[in-house]
Amino acid sequence: MAKQQTVAVIGSSGQIGYGLSRALLKLNHRVVGVTRKRSATNGAKLSELESLGAVVKECGDYADVATLADILKGCDTVVVAMRANAKRIRQTEPRILEAALNAGVKRFVPD
């Protein structure tokens, strides 16, 4: 059995992130679901992830390196699973990677 990991899933209520978060929880990993904000659209999915054991954190701006680094502290891996176009990837993912490095995260899985 693999060692239990703490995995932050950015975009945890999205099509890929939600399924990934559920699968990680089923494998007994700890999940930190990161979302920009809780809304009528994603609230039920986030509540379900919490009921399964995930910790959900809000970060209104993924380019806010300091706030995101605080959220990512203690995580082993960060998975970026947000809906992204080329422009968003170029603008946002370097900031998410910077936050992950500042938080001491060992693995980064880009979108």
N, C-alpha and C positions, 0 to 999 in steps of 0.2 A: 504494500500500500504506500502511495506517495505521501510525503510529508505535507501536513496541512499548511496552506499558504494563505496570505491575505492579499486579495486581488481587488484593485480598484477598477471598476468598469465605468468609463466615461461615456455617457449615453445609455445608461442601464435600463431605461424604459423604452428604448427604440427597438426596432425589429431584430437586429442582431444582438444588441446589448442585453435585452430582456431574456432572450433564450440562453445566451451565454451565462448570464448571472444565475439563472435557475439551474443550469447544468453544473456550475461551480458549487453552488450550495448543495446540490444533490450528492456531489463528490466530497462533501464535508469541508470545503474550503470556506474561509471567511470572505465575505464580499462587502466592499464599500461601493455602493451605487452612487455615482456622481451625476447630478442633473443640474441644469441651469436654474430651474425652478419647478416646484410642484404646481400642477395645473389640472383643470378638468380633463384634459386630454391624457395626461400620464399618471394622474393620482391613483387610480385603481391598481395599475401595474406596480407602482412604487410601494403602495400599501401591501400588496401581495408579497413583494420581495422582502419587506420588513417582517411580515408574518412568518416567512421562511427562515429568518435569521439575518438578513442583510441589514447593514447600517446605511441609511440614505443620507447623503450630504448635498446641500445646495451650494453651487458656485455660479452666481449670476453672470460672471464674465470669465471664460476660460483663459483669457489673456492676462488675468490678474495672478501673476506668478506667486506672490506671497500668500494669498488666500488659498490657492490651489495646493501649494506646498504644504501648508498646515493640514489640509484635508488628507493629503497623501502620506503623511508621516506614519510610519509603522507598516506600510504596504510593501510587499515583496515584488509585486508586479503591477503595472498599469497597462490596461487595454483601452485603446481609443476605439469606440464603436459608435461614433456619431455620424449622422448623415453629413457627408462632406463632398464638396466640389473642390476642384483644384485650387481655387482662390482661398477657400477656408483652410484647406490643408496647409498651404504656404503661410498663411497668417497665424493660424492657431496652434498647429502641432508643435512648432519650435518652442512656443511658450509653455505648452503642456510638458514637453520634454525637459525644459529648464526647471519647471516646478518639480518634476519627478527626481531629477538629479539633486536639487536642493533638499529634497525630503529623504534622500538616501535610498531611493528605489533601485533595485538591482536589475529588473527587466522592464522593457518598454515595448509594447506591441502597437505600432502605429495603425491608423485607419487605412 
